[in-house]
Amino acid sequence: MITKLTLSAVLTVALSSATWSSPGFAQDPVAVDPDHHKVEFENAHVRVLRIDFPPGAMSVMHQHPCGVVIGLEDSTLVFHMPDGSEREAPINAREVRAVRPTTHQPENRSGKHAEVILVELKDGGC
């Protein structure tokens, strides 16, 4: 027999799982797309990601905090936004750019490899 406490716990876990697996809920890119997002360095203040998209690759919806992106190759990704719109995101090799917090689903529609380093700021400063 399931007690009220146990039933409550089961419902909480089930609802939490449904929320985390929902396509509209943005998640950590390393957790949901480790094939394209690798942690190169992390401490209490920053997390450095190497983001690598071969031609035709597509990620899942995820989010990033404020940060700095560094282009390793000339490339353009298409960002699918939560509202259904799309935005092209070109970056040149050796270009350094500050980025605001974002939720997106990247896709490489080009025939060229896309690779960047993203330094995510954990302290919330933009």
C-alpha positions in Angstrom: 0.0 0.0 0.0 1.3 3.5 -0.9 1.2 6.0 1.9 0.2 9.6 1.3 3.9 10.7 1.8 5.1 8.2 -0.7 2.4 9.1 -3.2 3.3 12.7 -2.8 7.0 12.0 -3.4 6.2 9.9 -6.5 4.0 12.7 -7.9 6.7 15.3 -7.2 9.4 13.2 -9.0 7.1 12.5 -11.9 6.2 16.2 -12.3 9.8 17.2 -12.0 10.9 14.7 -14.6 8.2 15.9 -17.0 9.3 19.5 -16.5 13.0 18.6 -17.1 12.2 16.6 -20.2 9.9 19.2 -21.7 11.2 20.6 -25.0 10.3 24.1 -23.9 12.5 23.9 -20.7 16.0 25.0 -21.4 18.7 23.0 -19.7 22.5 22.9 -19.2 24.2 22.3 -22.6 26.8 19.9 -21.2 24.1 17.8 -19.6 21.8 17.6 -22.5 24.2 17.7 -25.5 27.7 16.4 -24.4 28.5 15.4 -28.0 28.9 19.1 -28.9 29.6 20.8 -25.5 32.8 19.9 -23.5 34.0 21.5 -20.3 37.6 22.5 -20.7 38.0 24.3 -17.4 35.7 25.2 -14.4 36.1 27.0 -11.1 33.8 29.0 -8.8 33.7 31.9 -11.2 33.8 30.6 -14.8 33.1 27.6 -16.9 35.0 27.3 -20.2 33.2 25.3 -22.9 34.5 24.0 -26.2 31.5 24.0 -28.5 31.9 22.0 -31.7 29.3 21.5 -34.5 30.2 19.6 -37.6 28.2 20.4 -40.8 24.5 19.4 -40.4 24.7 19.0 -36.6 21.9 20.2 -34.4 21.7 20.6 -30.6 18.7 20.7 -28.2 17.2 23.7 -26.6 19.5 24.8 -23.8 20.7 28.0 -22.0 23.9 29.9 -21.3 24.6 32.7 -18.8 26.6 35.9 -19.7 29.9 35.1 -21.2 32.6 35.7 -23.8 32.7 33.7 -27.0 35.9 33.2 -29.0 35.7 32.0 -32.6 38.1 29.2 -33.5 36.9 29.0 -37.2 34.9 31.3 -39.5 31.4 29.9 -39.1 27.7 30.6 -38.9 25.2 28.8 -36.8 21.5 29.2 -36.9 19.9 29.7 -33.4 16.4 28.4 -33.1 14.8 30.6 -30.3 12.2 29.5 -27.8 9.5 31.7 -29.5 10.0 29.8 -32.8 12.1 32.4 -34.5 15.5 31.9 -36.0 18.7 34.0 -35.8 21.9 33.6 -37.7 25.0 33.7 -35.5 28.1 34.3 -37.6 31.6 34.5 -35.9 35.0 34.8 -37.4 38.2 32.9 -36.3 40.0 34.9 -33.5 36.9 37.1 -33.0 36.1 37.8 -29.3 32.6 38.9 -28.4 30.6 39.4 -25.2 27.3 37.5 -25.1 24.2 38.0 -23.0 22.3 35.2 -21.4 20.5 33.1 -24.0 18.3 30.2 -24.5 18.6 28.6 -28.0 18.9 25.5 -30.1 21.9 25.7 -32.4 22.1 24.2 -35.8 24.9 24.1 -38.3 23.3 24.3 -41.7 26.5 25.2 -43.4 29.0 22.9 -45.1 31.7 24.2 -42.7 32.8 23.1 -39.3 31.8 25.5 -36.4 33.9 25.6 -33.3 34.1 28.2 -30.5 35.3 28.6 -26.9 32.6 30.0 -24.6 33.6 31.4 -21.2 30.5 31.4 -19.1 30.4 33.8 -16.1 29.0 32.2 -13.0 28.9 35.3 -10.9 26.0 36.8 -12.8 27.9 39.9 -14.1 27.2 40.9 -17.6 
